Amino acid sequence: SALGIRYMEEPPEDPVPYFLVCPLEAEKLKDIRDPYRVPAGYFVSEEEAETFDRQFPPRQKLRLPGQLF
């Protein structure tokens, strides 16, 4: 909140303690006042993911010596 970063669904006056920010160049953040939006790429259709996965040959899960899981 101190850096003017907020989640798009939160009112601008509400603090947002769940953002952790470590600016590498602090002067770059001084004029930014846009809300954070979840990138569209985070939302994937299950059908599209399955179609993508079918492009690859099936894999067999192996248990190898020394493997913990």
Secondary structure by P-SEA (a helix, b strand, c coil): cccccccccccccccccccccccccccccccccccccccccccccaaaaaaaaacccbbbbbbcccccc
